[in-house]
Amino acid sequence: MKGTKGKTSNKTTISTATQYRRKRHYSSHKSSHLPHFFHRYPRWAWWLGGIGIVVLYIWLFYYFFVGPTGFRWRALYGDANYPEGYEIHGIDISHYQGDIDWEALQNAMIEGCPLRFIIMKSTEGANKLDINFYDNFYKAREYGYIRGAYHFWSNKSTAREQAYYFIKQVHLEDGDLPPVLDIEHKPQDRPVEDFQRDVLTWLHIVEDKYHVKPIIYTYYKFKERYLNAPVFDDYPYWIAHYYVDKVEYKGKWKFWQHTDAGKLPGIKGYIDFNIYNGSFYDLRKLTIGSHEQIGIDAYEDE
């Protein structure tokens, strides 16, 4: 029994040694199949290369994203430079601002000037109504602001359908700003001439309803590229051009949306700030029924 046990133990030791040698051979054989460049440089070189890639990524991010919109980054951190020389300030709102605390907003000031006008989203396309529109619309009048309503253009509905949907849902009154068409996208497969004809269809239908020329809102480059026909210059222009010291658009304009990083009491999150290019008297003259009302005021002042 002892002899047999000794032989078994010896075989077990040999077997274990053989397995260890095989594992080392397998590990060595496996590592030899790694790409050759992994063995060419020491570990510190790989760390140095990784840090270099991170630094390059940060520089590219700053150069392409932070640099061109430096005004926005400063605005988000409370150091925005607002346009100088303008005293008539306003905001535009939609359901994205949630429920507004109108009592807190009532005494809000922008650059030492009171808030004068509020333009709110009403409709989009041919079947979408902003869920906060009616509440915002009536509260703005109740708290003494000059109010306005804008329609967001959709490429999925015809101009005629969108115009009549806007007229159905929005009932502007004397003292309100003219209706606004917010247009920011053109169908890729539609020629510019046809697209312009569609836009004019909406404008003409709504103008026939309210007997005032609607306001066109769009980005400055979009207008130059797609709405540059002389006929569009007859309409008041609300230009969206962020984080610049002055408007680069050479034509006439009435409103300038100069930042989307504004903050006001009563409104959660960021909000668009706008200025009117003129006096408060000029702004009132732009509103629906303004000529009759201003004429009465002038008569009473005498």
C-alpha positions in Angstrom: 0.0 0.0 0.0 2.9 2.4 0.8 4.6 1.8 -2.5 1.5 2.4 -4.4 0.7 5.6 -2.5 4.2 6.9 -3.2 3.9 6.3 -6.9 0.5 8.0 -7.0 1.9 11.1 -5.2 4.9 11.3 -7.6 2.6 11.1 -10.6 0.4 13.9 -9.2 3.5 16.2 -8.7 4.6 15.5 -12.3 1.1 16.2 -13.6 0.9 19.5 -11.7 4.3 20.6 -13.0 3.3 19.7 -16.5 0.1 21.8 -16.3 2.0 24.8 -14.9 4.5 24.6 -17.8 1.6 24.3 -20.3 -0.2 27.4 -18.8 3.0 29.4 -19.0 3.5 28.3 -22.6 -0.1 29.2 -23.5 0.2 32.6 -21.8 3.4 33.3 -23.6 2.0 32.1 -26.9 -1.2 34.2 -26.4 0.8 37.4 -25.7 2.9 36.9 -28.7 -0.2 37.3 -30.9 -0.7 41.0 -29.7 0.1 43.7 -32.2 3.8 44.4 -32.3 3.4 48.1 -31.5 2.0 47.3 -28.0 5.5 45.9 -27.2 7.4 48.7 -28.9 6.9 51.5 -26.3 7.0 51.5 -22.5 4.0 52.1 -20.3 4.9 55.7 -19.5 4.8 56.5 -23.2 1.3 55.2 -23.5 0.2 57.3 -20.6 1.8 60.4 -22.2 0.0 59.6 -25.5 -3.3 59.3 -23.7 -2.9 62.6 -22.0 -2.0 64.2 -25.3 -5.2 62.9 -26.9 -7.3 64.3 -24.1 -5.6 67.7 -24.4 -6.2 67.7 -28.2 -9.9 66.8 -27.7 -10.4 69.7 -25.2 -8.7 72.1 -27.6 -10.9 71.0 -30.6 -14.0 71.3 -28.4 -13.1 74.9 -27.4 -12.1 75.9 -30.9 -15.2 74.6 -32.7 -17.9 75.0 -30.0 -16.9 77.3 -27.2 -15.0 79.9 -29.3 -17.7 80.7 -31.9 -20.3 81.0 -29.2 -18.2 82.6 -26.4 -21.0 85.1 -25.7 -23.3 82.2 -24.9 -20.9 80.6 -22.5 -20.5 83.9 -20.6 -24.2 84.4 -20.7 -24.9 81.1 -19.1 -22.6 82.0 -16.3 -24.1 85.5 -15.7 -21.7 87.7 -17.6 -23.6 88.5 -20.8 -23.3 91.8 -22.5 -26.7 93.0 -23.7 -27.2 95.4 -26.6 -26.6 99.1 -25.6 -28.8 102.0 -26.7 -32.2 100.2 -26.5 -34.8 100.8 -23.8 -37.8 98.7 -24.9 -37.3 95.2 -23.7 -39.4 92.1 -24.0 -39.4 88.3 -23.9 -41.0 85.4 -25.8 -42.3 82.3 -24.0 -43.9 78.9 -24.6 -44.8 75.8 -22.6 -41.1 75.2 -22.2 -41.1 77.9 -19.5 -43.8 76.0 -17.6 -46.1 77.9 -15.3 -45.1 81.5 -14.8 -45.3 83.4 -11.5 -46.8 86.6 -12.9 -46.7 88.4 -9.6 -43.0 87.9 -9.4 -42.5 88.8 -13.1 -44.6 92.0 -12.8 -41.7 94.1 -11.5 -38.9 92.4 -13.5 -36.3 94.7 -15.0 -33.8 94.1 -17.9 -30.8 96.3 -17.9 -32.6 98.8 -15.6 -35.6 99.0 -18.0 -39.1 97.5 -17.4 -40.4 94.6 -19.3 -42.7 96.0 -22.0 -43.9 93.2 -24.3 -44.3 89.4 -24.2 -44.8 87.3 -27.3 -45.9 83.7 -26.8 -46.2 80.6 -28.9 -49.7 79.8 -29.9 -49.8 77.2 -32.6 -47.6 74.9 -34.7 -48.4 73.3 -38.0 -52.1 72.6 -38.6 -53.0 70.9 -35.4 -50.8 71.7 -32.5 -51.7 74.2 -29.8 -49.2 75.3 -27.2 -50.7 73.9 -23.9 -49.9 77.2 -22.0 -50.9 79.6 -24.7 -54.4 80.7 -23.4 -53.2 81.1 -19.9 -50.1 83.1 -20.9 -52.1 85.1 -23.4 -54.7 86.3 -20.9 -52.3 86.8 -18.1 -50.0 89.0 -20.2 -52.9 91.4 -20.9 -54.1 91.2 -17.3 -50.6 92.3 -16.0 -50.3 95.2 -18.4 -47.9 93.9 -21.1 -48.2 94.4 -24.8 -48.7 90.9 -25.9 -48.3 89.0 -29.2 -48.7 85.4 -30.5 -46.5 83.5 -32.9 -47.2 80.5 -35.1 -44.4 78.0 -35.6 -44.1 77.0 -39.2 -44.2 73.3 -40.1 -43.1 71.7 -43.4 -45.6 68.9 -42.8 -48.7 71.0 -43.4 -49.8 73.3 -46.2 -49.5 77.1 -45.7 -53.3 77.4 -46.1 -54.0 74.8 -43.4 -51.6 76.4 -41.0 -53.0 79.9 -41.6 -56.6 78.9 -40.9 -55.6 76.9 -37.9 -53.8 79.9 -36.4 -56.8 82.1 -37.1 -59.1 79.6 -35.5 -57.1 79.3 -32.3 -55.8 82.8 -31.8 -58.0 85.9 -31.4 -55.9 89.0 -31.3 -57.4 92.2 -30.1 -56.7 96.0 -30.4 -53.5 96.7 -28.5 -51.9 93.4 -29.4 -48.9 93.1 -31.6 -49.5 91.8 -35.2 -49.5 88.1 -35.6 -46.1 86.5 -35.9 -44.9 83.8 -38.3 -41.9 81.9 -36.8 -40.2 80.2 -39.7 -36.9 78.4 -39.4 -36.9 75.5 -41.8 -37.3 75.0 -45.5 -38.2 71.7 -47.1 -35.1 70.3 -48.7 -36.9 69.0 -51.8 -38.8 72.3 -52.4 -37.4 75.1 -54.7 -36.9 78.4 -53.0 -39.4 80.1 -55.2 -42.2 77.6 -54.2 -41.2 77.9 -50.6 -41.5 81.7 -50.7 -44.9 81.4 -52.4 -46.0 79.2 -49.5 -44.8 81.7 -46.9 -46.6 84.5 -48.7 -49.8 82.4 -48.7 -49.8 82.3 -44.9 -48.9 85.9 -44.6 -51.7 87.0 -47.0 -54.4 84.9 -45.3 -53.6 86.2 -41.9 -53.2 89.8 -43.1 -56.7 89.7 -44.6 -58.0 88.6 -41.2 -56.4 91.3 -39.1 -55.7 94.0 -41.6 -52.1 94.4 -40.5 -48.9 93.0 -41.9 -47.7 90.0 -39.8 -44.3 90.0 -38.3 -41.7 87.5 -39.7 -39.4 85.9 -37.2 -36.4 84.0 -38.4 -32.6 83.7 -38.1 -30.6 86.4 -39.9 -28.9 83.9 -42.2 -32.1 82.1 -43.0 -33.7 85.3 -44.2 -30.8 86.2 -46.4 -30.8 82.7 -47.9 -34.5 81.9 -48.4 -36.5 85.1 -47.7 -34.4 87.7 -49.5 -37.1 88.6 -52.1 -38.0 92.3 -51.9 -41.6 91.5 -51.1 -40.6 90.2 -47.7 -39.1 93.5 -46.8 -42.6 95.0 -46.6 -43.2 92.9 -43.4 -41.8 93.8 -39.9 -38.8 91.7 -39.3 -38.0 90.0 -35.9 -34.4 88.9 -36.2 -32.8 86.1 -34.1 -29.1 86.7 -33.8 -27.4 85.7 -30.6 -24.3 86.8 -28.7 -23.2 89.5 -30.9 -22.6 93.2 -30.1 -24.7 94.5 -33.0 -27.0 93.2 -35.7 -25.2 92.3 -38.8 -28.3 92.3 -41.0 -28.2 95.3 -43.2 -31.9 95.7 -43.8 -34.7 97.1 -41.7 -35.8 95.3 -38.6 -38.2 95.9 -35.7 -37.3 93.3 -33.0 -34.0 91.6 -32.1 -33.9 88.3 -30.1 -30.3 88.8 -28.9 -30.0 85.9 -26.3 -31.6 82.7 -25.2 -29.8 82.7 -21.9 -31.8 85.4 -20.0 -33.1 85.0 -16.5 -36.0 86.7 -14.8 -37.9 86.3 -11.5 -41.1 84.2 -11.9 -39.7 82.1 -14.8 -37.8 78.9 -14.2 -34.8 78.3 -16.5 -33.4 80.4 -19.3 -35.5 82.6 -21.5 -35.2 84.6 -24.7 -34.6 88.3 -24.4 -35.7 90.7 -27.1 -35.4 94.4 -27.8 -37.6 96.7 -29.9 -35.9 99.0 -32.4 -37.6 102.2 -31.5 -39.5 104.0 -28.8 -42.4 102.8 -26.7 -44.6 105.1 -28.7 -43.4 103.4 -31.9 -44.1 100.0 -30.4 -47.7 101.0 -29.6 -48.2 102.3 -33.1 -47.2 98.9 -34.4 -50.1 97.2 -32.5 -53.5 96.3 -33.9 -55.9 99.3 -33.9 -53.1 101.6 -32.8 -54.0 104.5 -35.1 -57.5 104.9 -33.6 -56.3 104.5 -30.0 -53.3 106.7 -30.2 -55.4 109.4 -31.9 -57.9 109.3 -29.0 -55.0 109.5 -26.5 -53.5 112.5 -28.3 -56.9 114.3 -28.4 -57.4 113.7 -24.6 -53.9 115.1 -23.9 -54.9 118.3 -25.5 
